[in-house]
Amino acid sequence: MGAMTTRRDGCLLALVVVWASAVGLSARQPRTVWDGVYTGAQAERGRSTFNTSCLRCHGPLVDGVPVRFTGDRFWASWGEDSLARLYAYLRQSMPNDAPGTLSPAAYIDLVAYLVSVNGAPAGSTDLSAEMIPLTRLTRRSGDGALPEGALVAVTGCLVKSARGWSVTRGTVPERARSADRVAELAAAADAPLGDATFSLLYPTSPLDGLVGQRVLVRGLLVRRPADAVNVMSVQTTARRCE
């Protein structure tokens, strides 16, 4: 029992070290898919996996690329977000008839392939599991900000004023994924707060009991005349703002 506990603690420590190193790297070296985050050989492995496991449901190919995963349709769904969201979706949902049955390496290769067919250049190092959360999937010509009307999740401190409800010390909006709700709430409890303020438009549930708490807000992003969220839900993270 003692040996088993030691091994488990050792594995946990290793994961913490990897996570901490990744966070530090993210702070020093923010990067996007345009920085050469995969290799040509890795994308070719991903292409082979796609043709074997995905093409039957996600075809056709046009000029050799899957049209359902390229162009405006792809960027509207996955752009201006962490590459980790695409990776998590593939692992949880694909192939349609046998989700989660490919190896972790195969899913990473698929991400590299999809990045490649959307025009991002290859680099000299394979995309790795550690670097996926640190890489943004942004349009080359974009500023990295989510567009007006995107379904987002924002964490911040709930405030009530004469002008209505808002969150202060808000985080940068991230795309909200319905399959990620539990994970989003857990991450919101520990994530560093930001410096943005978002007005909350049309909340339908009573919020007075949550004033001063750290909350996770989901809704449609409004950019003009000022940053706001058209509210779909507000959840407490069970933590008070300092």
C-alpha positions in Angstrom: 0.0 0.0 0.0 2.8 2.4 0.9 4.6 1.7 -2.4 1.4 2.3 -4.3 0.8 5.6 -2.5 4.4 6.6 -3.2 4.0 5.9 -7.0 0.6 7.7 -7.1 2.1 10.8 -5.3 5.1 10.7 -7.6 2.8 10.7 -10.7 0.8 13.6 -9.2 4.0 15.5 -8.5 5.2 15.0 -12.1 1.9 16.2 -13.5 2.0 19.3 -11.3 5.6 20.0 -12.4 4.6 19.7 -16.1 1.6 21.9 -15.6 3.6 24.6 -13.7 6.3 24.5 -16.4 3.7 24.9 -19.1 2.0 27.8 -17.3 5.4 29.5 -17.0 6.2 28.9 -20.7 2.8 30.3 -21.7 3.4 33.5 -19.8 6.8 34.0 -21.5 6.1 32.7 -25.0 2.5 33.0 -26.1 2.2 31.5 -29.5 -0.3 30.7 -32.2 -0.7 28.1 -34.9 1.2 30.4 -37.3 4.4 29.9 -35.3 5.2 26.5 -36.9 3.8 24.3 -34.1 3.7 20.9 -35.9 5.9 19.0 -38.5 5.0 18.0 -42.0 5.5 14.3 -41.1 3.1 14.7 -38.2 0.4 16.3 -40.4 0.9 13.5 -42.9 0.2 10.9 -40.1 -2.9 12.9 -39.2 -4.0 12.9 -42.8 -3.7 9.1 -42.9 -5.7 8.8 -39.6 -8.4 11.2 -40.9 -8.8 9.2 -44.1 -9.0 5.9 -42.2 -11.2 7.0 -39.3 -13.0 10.2 -40.1 -13.5 10.6 -43.9 -16.5 8.3 -44.1 -18.5 10.7 -42.0 -16.7 14.0 -42.6 -16.1 13.9 -46.3 -15.9 14.8 -49.1 -12.4 15.9 -49.9 -12.2 18.9 -52.3 -8.7 19.5 -53.8 -7.5 17.0 -51.3 -8.8 18.6 -48.1 -11.9 18.0 -46.0 -14.2 21.0 -46.7 -16.1 20.5 -43.4 -13.0 21.2 -41.5 -11.5 24.1 -43.5 -12.3 27.7 -44.4 -14.9 29.9 -42.8 -16.8 27.0 -41.3 -13.8 25.8 -39.4 -12.7 29.3 -38.2 -16.3 30.2 -37.1 -16.4 27.1 -34.8 -12.8 26.9 -33.6 -11.0 30.2 -34.2 -9.7 32.6 -31.6 -9.5 29.9 -29.0 -7.0 27.5 -27.4 -6.0 24.6 -29.5 -6.9 22.5 -26.5 -10.6 22.9 -27.2 -10.3 21.3 -30.7 -8.1 18.5 -29.2 -10.6 17.8 -26.4 -13.5 17.8 -28.9 -11.8 15.2 -31.1 -10.9 13.0 -28.2 -14.4 13.1 -26.7 -16.5 12.9 -29.9 -14.5 11.3 -32.7 -14.8 9.0 -34.6 -18.6 9.4 -34.5 -19.2 5.6 -34.3 -16.4 5.0 -31.7 -15.5 8.2 -29.8 -12.3 8.2 -27.8 -10.9 5.0 -29.3 -7.9 6.4 -31.1 -4.5 6.8 -29.2 -3.7 10.1 -27.7 -0.9 10.5 -30.2 -3.3 9.9 -33.1 -5.6 12.7 -31.8 -2.6 15.1 -31.6 -1.7 14.2 -35.2 -5.3 14.9 -36.3 -5.0 18.4 -34.7 -1.8 18.9 -36.6 -3.4 17.8 -39.9 -6.4 20.1 -39.4 -4.1 23.0 -38.6 -2.1 22.3 -41.7 -5.1 22.1 -44.1 -6.2 25.5 -42.8 -2.9 27.1 -44.0 -0.8 27.2 -40.9 2.9 26.5 -41.7 4.9 23.4 -40.5 7.8 23.8 -38.1 10.7 21.7 -36.9 9.1 20.1 -33.8 6.0 17.9 -33.5 3.0 19.3 -31.7 2.9 17.8 -28.2 0.2 17.3 -25.5 2.1 19.8 -23.3 2.1 22.5 -25.9 -1.5 22.1 -27.1 -3.0 24.2 -24.2 -0.4 26.9 -24.8 -1.2 27.4 -28.5 -4.0 29.7 -29.9 -5.9 28.8 -33.0 -6.3 32.3 -34.5 -6.9 33.6 -38.0 -3.7 34.9 -39.4 -5.3 38.3 -40.2 -7.2 38.5 -36.9 -6.3 40.2 -33.6 -7.1 37.0 -31.6 -10.3 38.5 -30.1 -13.6 36.6 -30.2 -16.1 38.2 -32.5 -19.4 39.8 -31.6 -22.1 37.2 -30.9 -19.8 34.4 -30.0 -21.0 32.1 -27.2 -18.5 32.8 -24.4 -17.6 32.1 -20.8 -16.2 34.9 -18.6 -15.1 34.7 -15.0 -15.2 37.7 -12.7 -16.5 39.3 -9.5 -20.2 40.0 -9.5 -21.2 43.6 -8.8 -24.5 45.4 -8.6 -24.7 49.2 -9.1 -27.3 51.7 -10.1 -26.6 50.9 -13.7 -27.3 47.2 -13.3 -25.3 44.0 -13.0 -21.7 43.6 -14.1 -18.6 41.5 -13.5 -15.3 43.2 -12.6 -11.8 41.8 -12.8 -13.1 39.8 -15.7 -11.0 37.3 -17.6 -10.5 37.3 -21.4 -13.6 35.7 -22.9 -13.2 32.1 -24.0 -15.6 30.2 -26.2 -18.1 28.3 -24.1 -18.5 24.6 -25.1 -21.6 22.8 -23.7 -19.6 19.6 -23.2 -17.1 21.5 -21.1 -19.4 23.0 -18.4 -18.1 21.0 -15.4 -14.5 21.6 -16.5 -15.2 25.3 -17.2 -16.6 25.9 -13.7 -13.7 24.0 -12.0 -11.2 26.1 -14.0 -13.0 29.3 -13.2 -12.6 28.7 -9.4 -8.8 28.8 -9.7 -8.0 30.9 -12.8 -6.3 34.2 -12.3 -8.7 37.0 -12.6 -8.2 39.7 -15.2 -8.8 43.5 -15.5 -11.9 43.7 -17.8 -15.4 44.7 -16.9 -18.5 43.3 -18.6 -22.0 44.5 -18.2 -24.5 41.7 -17.8 -27.5 42.1 -20.1 -30.9 40.5 -19.3 -30.0 38.1 -16.5 -33.2 36.1 -15.7 -32.2 34.4 -12.4 -31.9 36.1 -9.0 -28.3 37.3 -8.5 -28.4 39.3 -5.2 -27.1 36.3 -3.2 -24.0 36.1 -5.4 -22.8 39.7 -5.0 -19.1 39.7 -4.2 -18.6 36.2 -5.3 -16.4 34.9 -8.2 -18.9 33.8 -10.9 -18.8 32.1 -14.2 -21.0 33.8 -16.8 -22.0 32.2 -20.0 -23.7 34.1 -22.8 -23.4 35.9 -26.1 -20.5 38.4 -26.4 -21.4 42.1 -27.1 -18.6 44.4 -28.1 -20.5 47.7 -28.8 -21.0 50.2 -27.4 -19.1 48.6 -24.5 -18.1 45.0 -23.6 -21.0 43.1 -22.3 -22.5 39.6 -22.1 -26.1 38.8 -23.1 -26.5 36.4 -20.2 -27.6 32.7 -20.6 -26.4 31.6 -17.1 -24.5 32.8 -14.0 -22.9 30.2 -11.7 -21.0 30.7 -8.5 -17.6 29.1 -8.2 -18.2 29.0 -4.4 -15.4 31.5 -3.8 -15.5 35.1 -2.8 -13.5 37.8 -4.5 -10.7 39.2 -2.4 
